[in-house]
């Protein structure tokens, strides 16, 4: 009888522990990202006062390239990044494009600065979207992707740390990886810079964070990608259509979720070395980011393992 009591007690304890862990997972998982009506519109030099409706990712693409620039309090760094981006795009004579600046609830007038840039470069299609509140880099990138017109979609940081000229290396790789807009992702990689002066000069805490992240990434299943966090990634439209509607994380570690989704969906991913330099003015708090990183990676992995978050392959036209 005592053995039975111990057995039942152990089962009850195990069941209670598992239930508590599941409840904790539900509690810590981010709520669905809500898009407000005002965020479904953009302003530009053509219509700086009256917002116009944004494109939907589900629709066919209408330009060759969309560049999504998430921006939070970037009045100082954004102008230089946009200037270098437009200078390079102007050299690609046969490529049509749009630039989508997503103001992630800035408090410094980033949207106004972006509109000034749109007026300055009036021959370019620069669209400015202002989110009602700060939701995080991942949420801003997701919003831009979901409202892009490009056959290919590039996410690029507002600080200009990645050279826009390296887009051509990603473009060439995509031509081979995913021709004719089949699903594919090409990520810019700084892995070759690990022992370079650019990385050695980074703060001790940032380098500790980098090495800790790599260890955790191997555990959660994307260790095959040497640099998951570079903010310079190119998606084919068909890949974006499958991945971004089911993205959940709005935080800075969202890149890992995108690559996990790509792995589940069997979307091929290529990694291309790019040039990179650290730019002053980062909004990232290393200690806070480290704790958030660990929590979010565990949340992503647990939700996918338990089937709470699912990646559903796009149906072919014949289905």
N, C-alpha and C positions, 0 to 999 in steps of 0.2 A: 504493500500500500504506500509506503514511504517513497519507494522508487517511482510509483505512478504520480504521486504528488510532485516529486522533483521534476519529472518529465513534463507534466502539464504546466508547472510553474516556469520551466525553462522555455517552453513553447510560447507561453503568454508573454514572458519577458522579451523574447525575440520578436514576436509579433508587435508588441508595443514599441520596441525600438525601431523596427522598420517603418511603422506607421508614423512615428515621430520624425524620422529622417525624411519621409515622403512629404509630411506637412511642412518641414523646414525648407525643402526644395521648392514647394509651391509658393511659400512665403517669400523666399529670396529671389525667385524667378521674376524677371522684369515683366511689367504689365504690357499688353499689346500697345504698340506705338500708334497713337491717335493722330490723324491728320486733320487739322482744322480747315475750314472753308477758305480762309484767307491764304492758307499755305498752298492751295491748289492753283494759285495765280502768280504771275511774275510781272515785274516792271522792267523797262528797258529804255534806251534813248528814244525809241519811237513812241512809247507811252509811259513816261516817268511818273505820272500821277494816277492814271487809271490802270489798275492791274488787268492783265490779259490771262486767259485760261492756259494752263500748262499742257504739254503733250502727255500722253499716257504710254508707258513702256509696252503695254500690250498691243499698241498700234504698230503698224509697219514703220520702219525708220525712214527719215526724210533727208538726212545729211550723213556724210561719211563718219563724222566724229563728234561726240559730245565730251567736253571736259568738265567734270564735276569738281568744284572747288569748295570744300567745307570751310567756313570762316567764322571764327569766334574772336571778336575784338582784334581785328586785323587791319586797322587803318594804316599802320606803319609798314607792314610787310606786303600787303596785297598789291599796291601799285607796281612795285618792282617785278613781282611774280607775273602779273598780267602783261606788263610791257614786254618781258622776255618771251612769254608764251605767244603773244600776237606776232612778235618779230619772227619767231620761228615758223608759225603757221603761215605767215605771208610768203615764206619761201617755198611752201608746198602748193604750187599753183593749181593743181587739179583736185585738191581735197577740200570739200565743203565741211563746215564745222559750226558749232555753237559752243559758247562757254556759259556754264550754269553755276553761278555763285550762290551758295546756300548760306545765308547769314543765320547762324545757330543761336539766335536770341542774344545778339551782342548788345552791349550797353555803351559802346564808344562811337556809334555812328557808322558802323561798317557798311550798312546798306546804302547810306548816303554816299560814302566813298566809292562803293561799287557802281552806283548810278553815275557818278562823275566820270568814272573810268569808261562806262558804257557810252557816255556822251563824247568823251575824248576820242575813243576808237569807234566812231559812229558807223564805219563801214563793216564792222564785225558784229555778229549776233551775240551780244552779251546780255544774259537774262539774270535778273536778281530776284531771289526768293527770300523772304524774311519769315523765319519761324517765330511763332508767338512766344516761345520760351526756349531756353537752352536745354537740349535733350542729349547732347553728346555727339562726338564726331561720327560715330557709327550711325546714329539716327539721321544726321545731316547728309551723309553720303547716301544712305538708303533712299532718302527723300529725293535727292537729285537723280539717282539711278531710275527711280520709278517714274520720273517725269522727263526722260531724255528722248531726243529724236534721233540719236546717232546709230549707225549700223555697228559702230564700235564705241565703247564708253570707257573713258580714262578717268580714274580718280587721282587727283594731284593736290598736294598740300599747299596751303596759301603762303607758306614761308619760302617756297622756292628752293628748298633744300635739295630736291632732285632736279637735274638738268632737263629741261623740256626737250632738248635735242635728242635725248635718249629715247624719246617716244619712237623714233625711227627703228631702233633696235627691237623694241617691243612689237612694232607694226610688222616688221619682217618676220619675226618669230610667229606671230599670229597667222600670217599668210600660209605658213607651213603647217602649223598646229591645227587651225580651224578654217580651212578655205570655204568660201561660199557661205559665210555666216553660220557655219555649224558651231555647236557649243565649244568654247575654249576660253582659257584665262592665261594671260601672261603677266607675271609679277616681276617688278623691278627688284633686284637683289643687291644688298650691300655686303653680302657674305664675304666677298673677296677683299673687303676693306677691313676685316677684323683686326689685322696687325698693322694697319696703316696709321699714319699720323692723325687722320680725321677721327678715328675711333679711339686711339690711345689717349688723345687729349680730352676725351669726354670725361665727365666726372666719375669718380670711383663708384658712387651709388648707381649711376646709369649703367655702367658696365656690369656691376653685380646683378642688376635687374635683367640685363640682356642675357647673361649666362643662366640665371635662374629660369627665365622664360623658356629658353631652349630646352632645358631639362624637362620642364612641365609639358612642353609641346610634344615631346617624344612619348610621354605617358598618355596624353589625350588623343594621339593618333595623327598628328600632322608633322611629325619629325622629319618627314621626307622633304619638306620645304625648308631650306636653310635660313631664309629671311621672310617671316610671315608679316612683319610689322612695317615694312617700307610702304609709305603712302603713295606709291606710284604703281598702279595696277590697271591693266587693260582687259576689258571683257568684250566678248562678242555679244551682240544683242540677244541672241538665243540663249546664251549662258546667263546673262543678267535676268532674262525673263523667268528663268527657273529658280534662281538663287535669291534675289532681293525681296520678292514677295513673302518669303518664308524666313527672312532674317529677323531675329528677335533682339539681339544685343545692340543697344544704342551707344555703348561705352567704347573706349579707345581700343579694346581688345577684340572688337568685332571682326577684324581681319581673319582671326582664327576660326570663327564660326563660318565665315564665307568659304574658307578652304575645306572645312569639315563637310559642309554642304556639297561642295564640288566633288569631294571624294565619294560621298554617298550616291551622288547622281552620276558618277563615272564621267564627269566632265574633265577633260585633260587640262593639266596645268603645266606651263613651262616657266622656268626661272631664268632671267636674263640679267647679267651684271650691268649696273649703271653707276654713274658718278654721283657722289652725294657729299654734302658738307653740312655741318651743324650750323643752324642759324639762331642767333640770340632771340629771346622773347618767347620761349616755349611756355605753354600754360600747364604743362604736366608737373604735378607734385609727385616726386619719385616714391616716397614712402606710402602715400595714399594710393598711388597707382599700383604699387606692388600688392597691397592687400586686396584691392579691387580686382586685379588680374587673377589672383589665385581663386577668389570667390567665383568670378564669372566663368573661368575655364571649367571649374568643377560643375557649375550650373549647366553650362552648355553640354558637357559630356553626359551628365546624369539625365538630362531631359531627352537627349537623343537615344541613350541606351534604353530608357524606359518607354520610349515611343510617344512622349508628350509633345515633342517637336519633331515633325516629319518633313523630309524633303520628298516632294512628289514630282517625278519626271514629267516633262511637258508631253502632251499627247501629240502624235504626229498628225498631219493633215488627213491621213487616211483613216484615223481612228474614229 
